[in-house]
Amino acid sequence: MSRPRAVAVALVAALLTALAAGCAGSGSATGGGAAGGAGRAAPVGIAAGDYLGGAPVHLAQERGLWAAEGLQAKVTSLATGRDALNAVLGGQAQLGVVGDLPAVTAALGGRSIRIVADLSRFSDWRLLTRTDRGVTGFAALKGRKVGVPQGTNVEFALSRMLGSAGLGASDVTVVNLSPGQVPAALARGDVDAGVTFPSFYDAARSALGERYAEVPFTGYTAHTLLVAGPSADEAATTAVLRALVRAQRDMAADPAGARSAILAQAHGSLQAGYVEAFQPRYAYGASLTPELTAQLAEVAGWAKAAQQLPGPADAAALRGHLNPAPLKAVDPAAVTLD
């Protein structure tokens, strides 16, 4: 090889080495905790089934908190947590905001999901009914028609209401309705009572007018969970949780501002009066605790018996459907599992 050619080859090799080192250094310096690496926003789909239970998700969306974590998030709001779960299992979203019943039903059915955080807790339930039906307590439901969106937390709430009076599902006729259909069914007299999402309590009151009646119930604390599907990336999941923890801190610091942001995200599907009254009744704070696993075991035991599902319903088995690593990386104190 001639001397000029050898020099040229050496120069090219040195230049390529420098470029490779520069690229590696750039990725390390800018990637940090971001999911997307050097200047790239990681795409992630989040299927959300509850505006108030999953309020940190909607606040993060409204205030653009994803970008700071290197995420390009697409949040799709669906009618129920059951719908959100189906979107995750079907691959339309990597993460989902779902209730405890849909999550354990999927686990018992052998579906590939992992619970990565308990986002919020809620226990202010109402049995909705009519004054002309004489349902003044849960024992009076025996032999009645009760409308409920099956496959959601609301169905388990009904089971607890019945259980508090020594009744079971066989003592009533359960009519499967969407959450928004319950008020109209009550007004028409198609059902004697109904249990639905709190966002439809006012609709039932308006539809029934002076005939409206309710029986309060606090014997079931529903958990709104963030679940990861089979296509979820661990780094992106951790980044999502980091944004959600920031959102929940913003909610605590400025509750009124958070409610305004949630209403803006709802695009008219929520009423301001409902958000003002009920958002303070949710207990927020991403966590994974022994109390959650105990609750999941209770819900799973009921679901297994009611739906003849094959999987084990004990707390130890359900613990295998939790993935605490992403939340532990973001907020170690929030994970208190054994």
Order of alpha helices (4+ residues) and beta strands (2+ residues): alpha-beta-alpha-beta-alpha-beta-alpha-beta-beta-beta-alpha-beta-alpha-beta-alpha-beta-beta-alpha-alpha-alpha-beta-alpha-alpha-alpha
